[in-house]
């Protein structure tokens, strides 16, 4: 939830209680003149996460695009670039 571009995001909600997580954020899309709003709800553990996501992108030439999905991740080992 950080890294390059994170400074363009505003968290409207960020709640982690135990392994349950709920986040709502809005980010500017520089270069495209648009924005993206995300709602993420799910479980977050020490080495994995599973979120249901609702995404709304606003692009000047296209309008509003809505997406629904699931984001799943699992830590499988140290990144070789970090060594």
N, C-alpha and C positions, 0 to 999 in steps of 0.2 A: 504494500500500500504506500510505496514511496518510489524513489528513483527519478529518472529524467522525466520531466513534465508534471510531476506531482504538485509542483508549486502553482499550477494552473487549476487545481481542484479545490473545491470547498466541500467539506463534510457537513451535511445537514443533520445527519444522525450517525453515530458510531457507538454501538453498544455490544460489548462482549461479556456475557455472563456464563461462567463455566465454559462449556463448549459451544453454546449457542451464540451466533453472531447476527447482527442486523446492521446494515449500513445503507445510507442514502448519500450520494454525492453528485456534484455537478462540476463538469470540467469544460474549460474553453478549448476549442480546436483551432489553434492559430494556423494561419495559412489558408484555412478553409472558411474562416469567418463564421463557424458554427459552434454548437455546443452539444454536450452529451450529458444526460441525466441517467443515473443507475440506481436501482434498488437491488440489494443483495441480502438474502436471508439463508441461513443454513448452519452447518456445524463446522467447527474449526478445532483441530487437535494439535498435538505437539509436532506431528509430522504429516498431516494431511488436512484437506478441507473439501467441502462439498456445498456449493451455493446454488440456489435457484436465483436467476437474474432476470430483471426487467430493464430494458435499455430503451431510451428514446433519444435519437439523434436529430438535431435540427441543422439543416444545411440550406444556405440561401437559395441555391439554384434548384434544389430538389424538394425541400419542405421537410416534413417530419417523417422519420423512419422509426418504426417500433420493432423491437426484437425481444424474444423470450428464449431463455436457454438455461443450461446447467454448466457451472464451472467446477471441475474436479481436479484436484492436484494432490500429489504425494511426494514427499522427500525421499529420494532414492540413494542419496550419498552426497559427499562434498563436491562442489563445483571445481573442476580442474583449474579454472581460471583464478580461483581464490587461493590456490596453493602457492 
